[in-house]
């Protein structure tokens, strides 16, 4: 694949710099296995109910947006819906949600090669801006925990701005932060809609992180300008 080097990069946080989404399934399995015996229910039945509630919760756009700003509250709502469906005590549902939330946030870690890639980008003089959706407290905690702030000219968080990707305003602010025109900037992220299509709507090159090389899901009408497995793949192409 031929790359035209950018003058600046805009980077997503979760599943671009830090591993996040892949943690969910094994941790849900772990906490439901731990809680199920005390509730008198099979772990698989409890897990299935939580998954159904999760699909319902995150499937509604406005609720999904609000939930991103309060992930603990969102996870409690999901578990309470599941526990009500199963006729289980709601207090136990809140406790399970909190156990999952704490375990998932504690398990977050940088993706292989991601921090080295950030060092390389900076050593080559590339201005960087972090553009992430989600709540301020949770995202700031990740930035601080892994010492990411020093890599970026600007950190733009949906929960602090009141809007996020794919809103054109956040990309406009990011361009001002890196001091480069849209046609000379790449946005790198794992979300085809928010990161890639959102950036392209602003004239920015959209680079999709397809870590597991699954390809574009059927029915998704987004065409990334470039596709990579991770940030480390960019180092020798810039």
mmCIF file of the C-alpha atoms, coordinates in Angstrom:
data_MODEL
# 
_entry.id   MODEL 
# 
loop_
_atom_site.group_PDB 
_atom_site.id 
_atom_site.type_symbol 
_atom_site.label_atom_id 
_atom_site.label_alt_id 
_atom_site.label_comp_id 
_atom_site.label_asym_id 
_atom_site.label_entity_id 
_atom_site.label_seq_id 
_atom_site.pdbx_PDB_ins_code 
_atom_site.Cartn_x 
_atom_site.Cartn_y 
_atom_site.Cartn_z 
_atom_site.occupancy 
_atom_site.B_iso_or_equiv 
_atom_site.pdbx_formal_charge 
_atom_site.auth_seq_id 
_atom_site.auth_comp_id 
_atom_site.auth_asym_id 
_atom_site.auth_atom_id 
_atom_site.pdbx_PDB_model_num 
ATOM 1   C CA . UNK A 1 1   ? 0.000   0.000   0.000  1.00 0.00 ? 1   UNK A CA 1 
ATOM 2   C CA . UNK A 1 2   ? 1.318   3.453   -0.893 1.00 0.00 ? 2   UNK A CA 1 
ATOM 3   C CA . UNK A 1 3   ? 1.208   6.105   1.836  1.00 0.00 ? 3   UNK A CA 1 
ATOM 4   C CA . UNK A 1 4   ? 1.569   9.844   1.403  1.00 0.00 ? 4   UNK A CA 1 
ATOM 5   C CA . UNK A 1 5   ? 3.106   10.983  4.694  1.00 0.00 ? 5   UNK A CA 1 
ATOM 6   C CA . UNK A 1 6   ? 0.956   13.359  6.749  1.00 0.00 ? 6   UNK A CA 1 
ATOM 7   C CA . UNK A 1 7   ? 2.086   16.543  8.457  1.00 0.00 ? 7   UNK A CA 1 
ATOM 8   C CA . UNK A 1 8   ? 0.156   15.677  11.625 1.00 0.00 ? 8   UNK A CA 1 
ATOM 9   C CA . UNK A 1 9   ? -1.853  12.864  13.209 1.00 0.00 ? 9   UNK A CA 1 
ATOM 10  C CA . UNK A 1 10  ? -5.117  12.754  15.131 1.00 0.00 ? 10  UNK A CA 1 
ATOM 11  C CA . UNK A 1 11  ? -5.359  9.626   17.266 1.00 0.00 ? 11  UNK A CA 1 
ATOM 12  C CA . UNK A 1 12  ? -8.204  7.788   18.943 1.00 0.00 ? 12  UNK A CA 1 
ATOM 13  C CA . UNK A 1 13  ? -7.582  6.372   22.435 1.00 0.00 ? 13  UNK A CA 1 
ATOM 14  C CA . UNK A 1 14  ? -9.483  3.128   23.095 1.00 0.00 ? 14  UNK A CA 1 
ATOM 15  C CA . UNK A 1 15  ? -8.478  0.221   20.842 1.00 0.00 ? 15  UNK A CA 1 
ATOM 16  C CA . UNK A 1 16  ? -6.035  2.469   18.995 1.00 0.00 ? 16  UNK A CA 1 
ATOM 17  C CA . UNK A 1 17  ? -3.554  3.261   21.782 1.00 0.00 ? 17  UNK A CA 1 
ATOM 18  C CA . UNK A 1 18  ? -5.068  1.245   24.639 1.00 0.00 ? 18  UNK A CA 1 
ATOM 19  C CA . UNK A 1 19  ? -6.630  -2.229  24.538 1.00 0.00 ? 19  UNK A CA 1 
ATOM 20  C CA . UNK A 1 20  ? -10.258 -1.932  25.617 1.00 0.00 ? 20  UNK A CA 1 
ATOM 21  C CA . UNK A 1 21  ? -13.042 -3.689  23.667 1.00 0.00 ? 21  UNK A CA 1 
ATOM 22  C CA . UNK A 1 22  ? -11.454 -7.183  23.670 1.00 0.00 ? 22  UNK A CA 1 
ATOM 23  C CA . UNK A 1 23  ? -11.498 -7.164  27.474 1.00 0.00 ? 23  UNK A CA 1 
ATOM 24  C CA . UNK A 1 24  ? -15.278 -7.226  27.740 1.00 0.00 ? 24  UNK A CA 1 
ATOM 25  C CA . UNK A 1 25  ? -16.253 -10.814 26.927 1.00 0.00 ? 25  UNK A CA 1 
ATOM 26  C CA . UNK A 1 26  ? -13.713 -12.638 29.122 1.00 0.00 ? 26  UNK A CA 1 
ATOM 27  C CA . UNK A 1 27  ? -14.403 -10.317 32.051 1.00 0.00 ? 27  UNK A CA 1 
ATOM 28  C CA . UNK A 1 28  ? -18.187 -10.699 31.772 1.00 0.00 ? 28  UNK A CA 1 
ATOM 29  C CA . UNK A 1 29  ? -17.645 -14.460 31.767 1.00 0.00 ? 29  UNK A CA 1 
ATOM 30  C CA . UNK A 1 30  ? -15.422 -14.204 34.832 1.00 0.00 ? 30  UNK A CA 1 
ATOM 31  C CA . UNK A 1 31  ? -17.780 -12.096 36.938 1.00 0.00 ? 31  UNK A CA 1 
ATOM 32  C CA . UNK A 1 32  ? -20.927 -14.007 35.978 1.00 0.00 ? 32  UNK A CA 1 
ATOM 33  C CA . UNK A 1 33  ? -19.176 -17.278 36.848 1.00 0.00 ? 33  UNK A CA 1 
ATOM 34  C CA . UNK A 1 34  ? -18.243 -15.809 40.232 1.00 0.00 ? 34  UNK A CA 1 
ATOM 35  C CA . UNK A 1 35  ? -21.720 -14.439 41.026 1.00 0.00 ? 35  UNK A CA 1 
ATOM 36  C CA . UNK A 1 36  ? -23.980 -17.145 39.566 1.00 0.00 ? 36  UNK A CA 1 
ATOM 37  C CA . UNK A 1 37  ? -23.648 -19.814 42.307 1.00 0.00 ? 37  UNK A CA 1 
ATOM 38  C CA . UNK A 1 38  ? -24.791 -17.392 44.998 1.00 0.00 ? 38  UNK A CA 1 
ATOM 39  C CA . UNK A 1 39  ? -27.785 -16.427 42.881 1.00 0.00 ? 39  UNK A CA 1 
ATOM 40  C CA . UNK A 1 40  ? -28.869 -19.986 42.133 1.00 0.00 ? 40  UNK A CA 1 
ATOM 41  C CA . UNK A 1 41  ? -28.581 -19.593 38.372 1.00 0.00 ? 41  UNK A CA 1 
ATOM 42  C CA . UNK A 1 42  ? -26.374 -21.068 35.667 1.00 0.00 ? 42  UNK A CA 1 
ATOM 43  C CA . UNK A 1 43  ? -23.545 -18.716 34.645 1.00 0.00 ? 43  UNK A CA 1 
ATOM 44  C CA . UNK A 1 44  ? -24.508 -19.081 30.984 1.00 0.00 ? 44  UNK A CA 1 
ATOM 45  C CA . UNK A 1 45  ? -28.095 -17.959 31.656 1.00 0.00 ? 45  UNK A CA 1 
ATOM 46  C CA . UNK A 1 46  ? -26.885 -14.935 33.599 1.00 0.00 ? 46  UNK A CA 1 
ATOM 47  C CA . UNK A 1 47  ? -24.365 -14.030 30.911 1.00 0.00 ? 47  UNK A CA 1 
ATOM 48  C CA . UNK A 1 48  ? -26.941 -14.378 28.125 1.00 0.00 ? 48  UNK A CA 1 
ATOM 49  C CA . UNK A 1 49  ? -29.364 -12.057 29.942 1.00 0.00 ? 49  UNK A CA 1 
ATOM 50  C CA . UNK A 1 50  ? -26.652 -9.435  30.445 1.00 0.00 ? 50  UNK A CA 1 
ATOM 51  C CA . UNK A 1 51  ? -25.692 -9.631  26.780 1.00 0.00 ? 51  UNK A CA 1 
ATOM 52  C CA . UNK A 1 52  ? -29.322 -9.155  25.718 1.00 0.00 ? 52  UNK A CA 1 
ATOM 53  C CA . UNK A 1 53  ? -29.652 -6.157  28.011 1.00 0.00 ? 53  UNK A CA 1 
ATOM 54  C CA . UNK A 1 54  ? -26.372 -4.742  26.700 1.00 0.00 ? 54  UNK A CA 1 
ATOM 55  C CA . UNK A 1 55  ? -27.493 -4.953  23.089 1.00 0.00 ? 55  UNK A CA 1 
ATOM 56  C CA . UNK A 1 56  ? -30.726 -3.183  24.004 1.00 0.00 ? 56  UNK A CA 1 
ATOM 57  C CA . UNK A 1 57  ? -28.953 -0.486  26.007 1.00 0.00 ? 57  UNK A CA 1 
ATOM 58  C CA . UNK A 1 58  ? -26.221 0.349   23.507 1.00 0.00 ? 58  UNK A CA 1 
ATOM 59  C CA . UNK A 1 59  ? -28.542 0.007   20.516 1.00 0.00 ? 59  UNK A CA 1 
ATOM 60  C CA . UNK A 1 60  ? -30.333 3.283   21.264 1.00 0.00 ? 60  UNK A CA 1 
ATOM 61  C CA . UNK A 1 61  ? -28.138 6.187   20.040 1.00 0.00 ? 61  UNK A CA 1 
ATOM 62  C CA . UNK A 1 62  ? -29.001 8.836   22.627 1.00 0.00 ? 62  UNK A CA 1 
ATOM 63  C CA . UNK A 1 63  ? -28.810 6.394   25.512 1.00 0.00 ? 63  UNK A CA 1 
ATOM 64  C CA . UNK A 1 64  ? -25.522 5.092   24.142 1.00 0.00 ? 64  UNK A CA 1 
ATOM 65  C CA . UNK A 1 65  ? -24.063 8.594   24.019 1.00 0.00 ? 65  UNK A CA 1 
ATOM 66  C CA . UNK A 1 66  ? -25.148 9.323   27.590 1.00 0.00 ? 66  UNK A CA 1 
ATOM 67  C CA . UNK A 1 67  ? -23.842 5.960   28.739 1.00 0.00 ? 67  UNK A CA 1 
ATOM 68  C CA . UNK A 1 68  ? -20.368 6.687   27.368 1.00 0.00 ? 68  UNK A CA 1 
ATOM 69  C CA . UNK A 1 69  ? -20.166 9.577   29.829 1.00 0.00 ? 69  UNK A CA 1 
ATOM 70  C CA . UNK A 1 70  ? -21.031 7.372   32.824 1.00 0.00 ? 70  UNK A CA 1 
ATOM 71  C CA . UNK A 1 71  ? -19.795 3.862   32.154 1.00 0.00 ? 71  UNK A CA 1 
ATOM 72  C CA . UNK A 1 72  ? -20.334 2.647   35.712 1.00 0.00 ? 72  UNK A CA 1 
ATOM 73  C CA . UNK A 1 73  ? -23.929 3.861   35.589 1.00 0.00 ? 73  UNK A CA 1 
ATOM 74  C CA . UNK A 1 74  ? -24.444 2.316   32.151 1.00 0.00 ? 74  UNK A CA 1 
ATOM 75  C CA . UNK A 1 75  ? -23.165 -1.053  33.333 1.00 0.00 ? 75  UNK A CA 1 
ATOM 76  C CA . UNK A 1 76  ? -25.400 -0.902  36.393 1.00 0.00 ? 76  UNK A CA 1 
ATOM 77  C CA . UNK A 1 77  ? -28.421 -0.188  34.185 1.00 0.00 ? 77  UNK A CA 1 
ATOM 78  C CA . UNK A 1 78  ? -27.575 -3.132  31.933 1.00 0.00 ? 78  UNK A CA 1 
ATOM 79  C CA . UNK A 1 79  ? -27.205 -5.517  34.858 1.00 0.00 ? 79  UNK A CA 1 
ATOM 80  C CA . UNK A 1 80  ? -30.380 -4.261  36.544 1.00 0.00 ? 80  UNK A CA 1 
ATOM 81  C CA . UNK A 1 81  ? -32.362 -4.890  33.356 1.00 0.00 ? 81  UNK A CA 1 
ATOM 82  C CA . UNK A 1 82  ? -30.942 -8.404  33.166 1.00 0.00 ? 82  UNK A CA 1 
ATOM 83  C CA . UNK A 1 83  ? -31.587 -9.138  36.845 1.00 0.00 ? 83  UNK A CA 1 
ATOM 84  C CA . UNK A 1 84  ? -35.183 -7.919  36.586 1.00 0.00 ? 84  UNK A CA 1 
ATOM 85  C CA . UNK A 1 85  ? -35.733 -10.172 33.588 1.00 0.00 ? 85  UNK A CA 1 
ATOM 86  C CA . UNK A 1 86  ? -34.429 -13.133 35.600 1.00 0.00 ? 86  UNK A CA 1 
ATOM 87  C CA . UNK A 1 87  ? -36.226 -12.195 38.832 1.00 0.00 ? 87  UNK A CA 1 
ATOM 88  C CA . UNK A 1 88  ? -32.947 -11.743 40.710 1.00 0.00 ? 88  UNK A CA 1 
ATOM 89  C CA . UNK A 1 89  ? -32.153 -9.187  43.465 1.00 0.00 ? 89  UNK A CA 1 
ATOM 90  C CA . UNK A 1 90  ? -31.327 -5.774  42.040 1.00 0.00 ? 90  UNK A CA 1 
ATOM 91  C CA . UNK A 1 91  ? -28.689 -5.067  44.689 1.00 0.00 ? 91  UNK A CA 1 
ATOM 92  C CA . UNK A 1 92  ? -26.778 -8.101  43.477 1.00 0.00 ? 92  UNK A CA 1 
ATOM 93  C CA . UNK A 1 93  ? -27.056 -6.764  39.934 1.00 0.00 ? 93  UNK A CA 1 
ATOM 94  C CA . UNK A 1 94  ? -25.463 -3.478  40.959 1.00 0.00 ? 94  UNK A CA 1 
ATOM 95  C CA . UNK A 1 95  ? -22.689 -5.351  42.768 1.00 0.00 ? 95  UNK A CA 1 
ATOM 96  C CA . UNK A 1 96  ? -21.976 -7.487  39.705 1.00 0.00 ? 96  UNK A CA 1 
ATOM 97  C CA . UNK A 1 97  ? -21.904 -4.391  37.486 1.00 0.00 ? 97  UNK A CA 1 
ATOM 98  C CA . UNK A 1 98  ? -19.431 -2.681  39.811 1.00 0.00 ? 98  UNK A CA 1 
ATOM 99  C CA . UNK A 1 99  ? -17.229 -5.773  39.908 1.00 0.00 ? 99  UNK A CA 1 
ATOM 100 C CA . UNK A 1 100 ? -17.145 -5.859  36.113 1.00 0.00 ? 100 UNK A CA 1 
ATOM 101 C CA . UNK A 1 101 ? -16.532 -2.112  35.823 1.00 0.00 ? 101 UNK A CA 1 
ATOM 102 C CA . UNK A 1 102 ? -13.608 -2.137  38.250 1.00 0.00 ? 102 UNK A CA 1 
ATOM 103 C CA . UNK A 1 103 ? -12.046 -5.229  36.672 1.00 0.00 ? 103 UNK A CA 1 
ATOM 104 C CA . UNK A 1 104 ? -12.363 -3.883  33.158 1.00 0.00 ? 104 UNK A CA 1 
ATOM 105 C CA . UNK A 1 105 ? -10.872 -0.486  33.874 1.00 0.00 ? 105 UNK A CA 1 
ATOM 106 C CA . UNK A 1 106 ? -8.020  -2.075  35.838 1.00 0.00 ? 106 UNK A CA 1 
ATOM 107 C CA . UNK A 1 107 ? -7.248  -4.424  32.935 1.00 0.00 ? 107 UNK A CA 1 
ATOM 108 C CA . UNK A 1 108 ? -6.747  -1.650  30.366 1.00 0.00 ? 108 UNK A CA 1 
ATOM 109 C CA . UNK A 1 109 ? -3.202  -1.576  28.994 1.00 0.00 ? 109 UNK A CA 1 
ATOM 110 C CA . UNK A 1 110 ? -1.361  -0.148  25.994 1.00 0.00 ? 110 UNK A CA 1 
ATOM 111 C CA . UNK A 1 111 ? -1.619  -2.110  22.786 1.00 0.00 ? 111 UNK A CA 1 
ATOM 112 C CA . UNK A 1 112 ? 1.627   -3.777  21.677 1.00 0.00 ? 112 UNK A CA 1 
ATOM 113 C CA . UNK A 1 113 ? 3.960   -1.216  20.144 1.00 0.00 ? 113 UNK A CA 1 
ATOM 114 C CA . UNK A 1 114 ? 1.597   1.718   20.699 1.00 0.00 ? 114 UNK A CA 1 
ATOM 115 C CA . UNK A 1 115 ? 3.729   3.710   23.142 1.00 0.00 ? 115 UNK A CA 1 
ATOM 116 C CA . UNK A 1 116 ? 6.850   3.134   21.057 1.00 0.00 ? 116 UNK A CA 1 
ATOM 117 C CA . UNK A 1 117 ? 4.934   4.401   18.039 1.00 0.00 ? 117 UNK A CA 1 
ATOM 118 C CA . UNK A 1 118 ? 3.967   7.582   19.893 1.00 0.00 ? 118 UNK A CA 1 
ATOM 119 C CA . UNK A 1 119 ? 7.631   8.130   20.760 1.00 0.00 ? 119 UNK A CA 1 
ATOM 120 C CA . UNK A 1 120 ? 8.569   7.659   17.117 1.00 0.00 ? 120 UNK A CA 1 
ATOM 121 C CA . UNK A 1 121 ? 5.900   10.051  15.876 1.00 0.00 ? 121 UNK A CA 1 
ATOM 122 C CA . UNK A 1 122 ? 7.119   12.740  18.250 1.00 0.00 ? 122 UNK A CA 1 
ATOM 123 C CA . UNK A 1 123 ? 10.789  12.157  17.444 1.00 0.00 ? 123 UNK A CA 1 
ATOM 124 C CA . UNK A 1 124 ? 9.964   12.769  13.791 1.00 0.00 ? 124 UNK A CA 1 
ATOM 125 C CA . UNK A 1 125 ? 8.333   16.078  14.619 1.00 0.00 ? 125 UNK A CA 1 
ATOM 126 C CA . UNK A 1 126 ? 4.738   15.050  13.918 1.00 0.00 ? 126 UNK A CA 1 
ATOM 127 C CA . UNK A 1 127 ? 2.208   17.133  15.861 1.00 0.00 ? 127 UNK A CA 1 
ATOM 128 C CA . UNK A 1 128 ? -0.350  14.869  17.540 1.00 0.00 ? 128 UNK A CA 1 
ATOM 129 C CA . UNK A 1 129 ? -3.833  15.432  18.930 1.00 0.00 ? 129 UNK A CA 1 
ATOM 130 C CA . UNK A 1 130 ? -5.810  12.882  20.944 1.00 0.00 ? 130 UNK A CA 1 
ATOM 131 C CA . UNK A 1 131 ? -9.487  12.787  19.966 1.00 0.00 ? 131 UNK A CA 1 
ATOM 132 C CA . UNK A 1 132 ? -11.568 10.449  22.111 1.00 0.00 ? 132 UNK A CA 1 
ATOM 133 C CA . UNK A 1 133 ? -15.224 9.912   22.875 1.00 0.00 ? 133 UNK A CA 1 
ATOM 134 C CA . UNK A 1 134 ? -16.373 9.048   26.372 1.00 0.00 ? 134 UNK A CA 1 
ATOM 135 C CA . UNK A 1 135 ? -16.594 10.651  29.780 1.00 0.00 ? 135 UNK A CA 1 
ATOM 136 C CA . UNK A 1 136 ? -13.991 13.063  31.101 1.00 0.00 ? 136 UNK A CA 1 
ATOM 137 C CA . UNK A 1 137 ? -13.130 11.292  34.360 1.00 0.00 ? 137 UNK A CA 1 
ATOM 138 C CA . UNK A 1 138 ? -12.590 7.851   32.850 1.00 0.00 ? 138 UNK A CA 1 
ATOM 139 C CA . UNK A 1 139 ? -10.627 9.036   29.823 1.00 0.00 ? 139 UNK A CA 1 
ATOM 140 C CA . UNK A 1 140 ? -8.464  11.475  31.803 1.00 0.00 ? 140 UNK A CA 1 
ATOM 141 C CA . UNK A 1 141 ? -7.643  8.695   34.243 1.00 0.00 ? 141 UNK A CA 1 
ATOM 142 C CA . UNK A 1 142 ? -6.361  6.534   31.381 1.00 0.00 ? 142 UNK A CA 1 
ATOM 143 C CA . UNK A 1 143 ? -4.293  9.401   29.982 1.00 0.00 ? 143 UNK A CA 1 
ATOM 144 C CA . UNK A 1 144 ? -2.709  10.031  33.378 1.00 0.00 ? 144 UNK A CA 1 
ATOM 145 C CA . UNK A 1 145 ? -2.187  6.363   34.214 1.00 0.00 ? 145 UNK A CA 1 
ATOM 146 C CA . UNK A 1 146 ? -0.125  5.735   31.086 1.00 0.00 ? 146 UNK A CA 1 
ATOM 147 C CA . UNK A 1 147 ? 1.596   9.117   30.903 1.00 0.00 ? 147 UNK A CA 1 
ATOM 148 C CA . UNK A 1 148 ? 0.096   10.029  27.534 1.00 0.00 ? 148 UNK A CA 1 
ATOM 149 C CA . UNK A 1 149 ? -0.433  13.771  27.930 1.00 0.00 ? 149 UNK A CA 1 
ATOM 150 C CA . UNK A 1 150 ? 3.109   14.721  26.956 1.00 0.00 ? 150 UNK A CA 1 
ATOM 151 C CA . UNK A 1 151 ? 2.731   13.229  23.493 1.00 0.00 ? 151 UNK A CA 1 
ATOM 152 C CA . UNK A 1 152 ? -0.090  15.542  22.428 1.00 0.00 ? 152 UNK A CA 1 
ATOM 153 C CA . UNK A 1 153 ? -0.576  19.188  21.518 1.00 0.00 ? 153 UNK A CA 1 
ATOM 154 C CA . UNK A 1 154 ? -4.220  18.839  22.546 1.00 0.00 ? 154 UNK A CA 1 
ATOM 155 C CA . UNK A 1 155 ? -6.445  16.253  24.226 1.00 0.00 ? 155 UNK A CA 1 
ATOM 156 C CA . UNK A 1 156 ? -10.063 16.507  23.097 1.00 0.00 ? 156 UNK A CA 1 
ATOM 157 C CA . UNK A 1 157 ? -12.565 14.468  25.131 1.00 0.00 ? 157 UNK A CA 1 
ATOM 158 C CA . UNK A 1 158 ? -16.248 14.236  24.270 1.00 0.00 ? 158 UNK A CA 1 
ATOM 159 C CA . UNK A 1 159 ? -17.327 14.534  27.897 1.00 0.00 ? 159 UNK A CA 1 
ATOM 160 C CA . UNK A 1 160 ? -15.469 17.832  28.297 1.00 0.00 ? 160 UNK A CA 1 
ATOM 161 C CA . UNK A 1 161 ? -16.516 19.393  25.002 1.00 0.00 ? 161 UNK A CA 1 
ATOM 162 C CA . UNK A 1 162 ? -20.165 18.375  24.980 1.00 0.00 ? 162 UNK A CA 1 
ATOM 163 C CA . UNK A 1 163 ? -19.717 16.793  21.552 1.00 0.00 ? 163 UNK A CA 1 
ATOM 164 C CA . UNK A 1 164 ? -17.411 14.228  20.021 1.00 0.00 ? 164 UNK A CA 1 
ATOM 165 C CA . UNK A 1 165 ? -16.657 12.188  16.932 1.00 0.00 ? 165 UNK A CA 1 
ATOM 166 C CA . UNK A 1 166 ? -18.095 12.191  14.280 1.00 0.00 ? 166 UNK A CA 1 
ATOM 167 C CA . UNK A 1 167 ? -19.157 15.803  14.947 1.00 0.00 ? 167 UNK A CA 1 
ATOM 168 C CA . UNK A 1 168 ? -17.276 18.093  12.553 1.00 0.00 ? 168 UNK A CA 1 
ATOM 169 C CA . UNK A 1 169 ? -16.565 20.552  15.364 1.00 0.00 ? 169 UNK A CA 1 
ATOM 170 C CA . UNK A 1 170 ? -14.188 18.220  17.169 1.00 0.00 ? 170 UNK A CA 1 
ATOM 171 C CA . UNK A 1 171 ? -12.184 17.628  14.002 1.00 0.00 ? 171 UNK A CA 1 
ATOM 172 C CA . UNK A 1 172 ? -12.025 21.371  13.401 1.00 0.00 ? 172 UNK A CA 1 
ATOM 173 C CA . UNK A 1 173 ? -10.595 21.898  16.886 1.00 0.00 ? 173 UNK A CA 1 
ATOM 174 C CA . UNK A 1 174 ? -8.091  19.107  16.361 1.00 0.00 ? 174 UNK A CA 1 
ATOM 175 C CA . UNK A 1 175 ? -6.862  20.670  13.117 1.00 0.00 ? 175 UNK A CA 1 
ATOM 176 C CA . UNK A 1 176 ? -6.293  23.970  14.889 1.00 0.00 ? 176 UNK A CA 1 
ATOM 177 C CA . UNK A 1 177 ? -4.360  22.155  17.606 1.00 0.00 ? 177 UNK A CA 1 
ATOM 178 C CA . UNK A 1 178 ? -1.945  20.459  15.198 1.00 0.00 ? 178 UNK A CA 1 
ATOM 179 C CA . UNK A 1 179 ? -1.629  23.494  12.923 1.00 0.00 ? 179 UNK A CA 1 
ATOM 180 C CA . UNK A 1 180 ? -2.084  21.683  9.625  1.00 0.00 ? 180 UNK A CA 1 
ATOM 181 C CA . UNK A 1 181 ? -4.761  21.708  6.904  1.00 0.00 ? 181 UNK A CA 1 
ATOM 182 C CA . UNK A 1 182 ? -7.204  18.816  6.683  1.00 0.00 ? 182 UNK A CA 1 
ATOM 183 C CA . UNK A 1 183 ? -5.712  17.413  3.483  1.00 0.00 ? 183 UNK A CA 1 
ATOM 184 C CA . UNK A 1 184 ? -2.351  16.939  5.224  1.00 0.00 ? 184 UNK A CA 1 
ATOM 185 C CA . UNK A 1 185 ? -3.677  15.259  8.369  1.00 0.00 ? 185 UNK A CA 1 
ATOM 186 C CA . UNK A 1 186 ? -4.601  11.650  9.134  1.00 0.00 ? 186 UNK A CA 1 
ATOM 187 C CA . UNK A 1 187 ? -7.133  10.498  11.709 1.00 0.00 ? 187 UNK A CA 1 
ATOM 188 C CA . UNK A 1 188 ? -6.286  7.037   13.050 1.00 0.00 ? 188 UNK A CA 1 
ATOM 189 C CA . UNK A 1 189 ? -8.896  5.002   14.906 1.00 0.00 ? 189 UNK A CA 1 
ATOM 190 C CA . UNK A 1 190 ? -10.760 1.719   15.158 1.00 0.00 ? 190 UNK A CA 1 
ATOM 191 C CA . UNK A 1 191 ? -14.325 3.002   14.693 1.00 0.00 ? 191 UNK A CA 1 
ATOM 192 C CA . UNK A 1 192 ? -15.372 3.168   11.056 1.00 0.00 ? 192 UNK A CA 1 
ATOM 193 C CA . UNK A 1 193 ? -18.217 5.598   11.673 1.00 0.00 ? 193 UNK A CA 1 
ATOM 194 C CA . UNK A 1 194 ? -16.806 7.932   14.331 1.00 0.00 ? 194 UNK A CA 1 
ATOM 195 C CA . UNK A 1 195 ? -13.120 7.919   13.398 1.00 0.00 ? 195 UNK A CA 1 
ATOM 196 C CA . UNK A 1 196 ? -12.931 7.188   9.683  1.00 0.00 ? 196 UNK A CA 1 
ATOM 197 C CA . UNK A 1 197 ? -16.155 8.554   8.183  1.00 0.00 ? 197 UNK A CA 1 
ATOM 198 C CA . UNK A 1 198 ? -16.178 11.458  10.631 1.00 0.00 ? 198 UNK A CA 1 
ATOM 199 C CA . UNK A 1 199 ? -12.665 12.482  9.638  1.00 0.00 ? 199 UNK A CA 1 
ATOM 200 C CA . UNK A 1 200 ? -13.347 12.065  5.939  1.00 0.00 ? 200 UNK A CA 1 
ATOM 201 C CA . UNK A 1 201 ? -16.361 14.376  6.241  1.00 0.00 ? 201 UNK A CA 1 
ATOM 202 C CA . UNK A 1 202 ? -13.888 17.057  7.341  1.00 0.00 ? 202 UNK A CA 1 
ATOM 203 C CA . UNK A 1 203 ? -11.474 16.360  4.487  1.00 0.00 ? 203 UNK A CA 1 
ATOM 204 C CA . UNK A 1 204 ? -9.080  14.425  6.732  1.00 0.00 ? 204 UNK A CA 1 
ATOM 205 C CA . UNK A 1 205 ? -7.585  11.107  5.630  1.00 0.00 ? 205 UNK A CA 1 
ATOM 206 C CA . UNK A 1 206 ? -9.257  8.263   7.537  1.00 0.00 ? 206 UNK A CA 1 
ATOM 207 C CA . UNK A 1 207 ? -6.989  5.427   8.697  1.00 0.00 ? 207 UNK A CA 1 
ATOM 208 C CA . UNK A 1 208 ? -8.805  2.424   10.124 1.00 0.00 ? 208 UNK A CA 1 
ATOM 209 C CA . UNK A 1 209 ? -7.226  0.235   12.801 1.00 0.00 ? 209 UNK A CA 1 
ATOM 210 C CA . UNK A 1 210 ? -8.411  -3.287  11.967 1.00 0.00 ? 210 UNK A CA 1 
ATOM 211 C CA . UNK A 1 211 ? -6.398  -5.070  14.643 1.00 0.00 ? 211 UNK A CA 1 
ATOM 212 C CA . UNK A 1 212 ? -7.878  -8.514  14.045 1.00 0.00 ? 212 UNK A CA 1 
ATOM 213 C CA . UNK A 1 213 ? -7.986  -8.120  10.252 1.00 0.00 ? 213 UNK A CA 1 
ATOM 214 C CA . UNK A 1 214 ? -11.678 -8.937  10.123 1.00 0.00 ? 214 UNK A CA 1 
ATOM 215 C CA . UNK A 1 215 ? -12.406 -6.526  7.301  1.00 0.00 ? 215 UNK A CA 1 
ATOM 216 C CA . UNK A 1 216 ? -15.307 -4.117  6.975  1.00 0.00 ? 216 UNK A CA 1 
ATOM 217 C CA . UNK A 1 217 ? -18.521 -5.652  8.352  1.00 0.00 ? 217 UNK A CA 1 
ATOM 218 C CA . UNK A 1 218 ? -21.289 -6.375  5.890  1.00 0.00 ? 218 UNK A CA 1 
ATOM 219 C CA . UNK A 1 219 ? -23.672 -3.465  5.488  1.00 0.00 ? 219 UNK A CA 1 
ATOM 220 C CA . UNK A 1 220 ? -21.169 -0.794  6.581  1.00 0.00 ? 220 UNK A CA 1 
ATOM 221 C CA . UNK A 1 221 ? -20.770 1.777   3.817  1.00 0.00 ? 221 UNK A CA 1 
ATOM 222 C CA . UNK A 1 222 ? -17.455 3.318   4.873  1.00 0.00 ? 222 UNK A CA 1 
ATOM 223 C CA . UNK A 1 223 ? -14.267 3.147   2.804  1.00 0.00 ? 223 UNK A CA 1 
ATOM 224 C CA . UNK A 1 224 ? -11.102 3.863   4.824  1.00 0.00 ? 224 UNK A CA 1 
ATOM 225 C CA . UNK A 1 225 ? -8.291  5.597   2.978  1.00 0.00 ? 225 UNK A CA 1 
ATOM 226 C CA . UNK A 1 226 ? -5.831  3.231   4.656  1.00 0.00 ? 226 UNK A CA 1 
ATOM 227 C CA . UNK A 1 227 ? -6.120  0.147   6.830  1.00 0.00 ? 227 UNK A CA 1 
ATOM 228 C CA . UNK A 1 228 ? -3.563  -0.893  9.455  1.00 0.00 ? 228 UNK A CA 1 
ATOM 229 C CA . UNK A 1 229 ? -3.355  -3.450  12.253 1.00 0.00 ? 229 UNK A CA 1 
ATOM 230 C CA . UNK A 1 230 ? -1.899  -1.019  14.780 1.00 0.00 ? 230 UNK A CA 1 
ATOM 231 C CA . UNK A 1 231 ? 0.064   2.175   15.279 1.00 0.00 ? 231 UNK A CA 1 
ATOM 232 C CA . UNK A 1 232 ? 3.402   0.383   15.021 1.00 0.00 ? 232 UNK A CA 1 
ATOM 233 C CA . UNK A 1 233 ? 2.598   -0.387  11.392 1.00 0.00 ? 233 UNK A CA 1 
ATOM 234 C CA . UNK A 1 234 ? 2.726   3.324   10.581 1.00 0.00 ? 234 UNK A CA 1 
ATOM 235 C CA . UNK A 1 235 ? 6.274   3.962   11.783 1.00 0.00 ? 235 UNK A CA 1 
ATOM 236 C CA . UNK A 1 236 ? 8.089   2.846   8.640  1.00 0.00 ? 236 UNK A CA 1 
ATOM 237 C CA . UNK A 1 237 ? 5.493   4.379   6.329  1.00 0.00 ? 237 UNK A CA 1 
ATOM 238 C CA . UNK A 1 238 ? 5.630   7.988   7.460  1.00 0.00 ? 238 UNK A CA 1 
# 
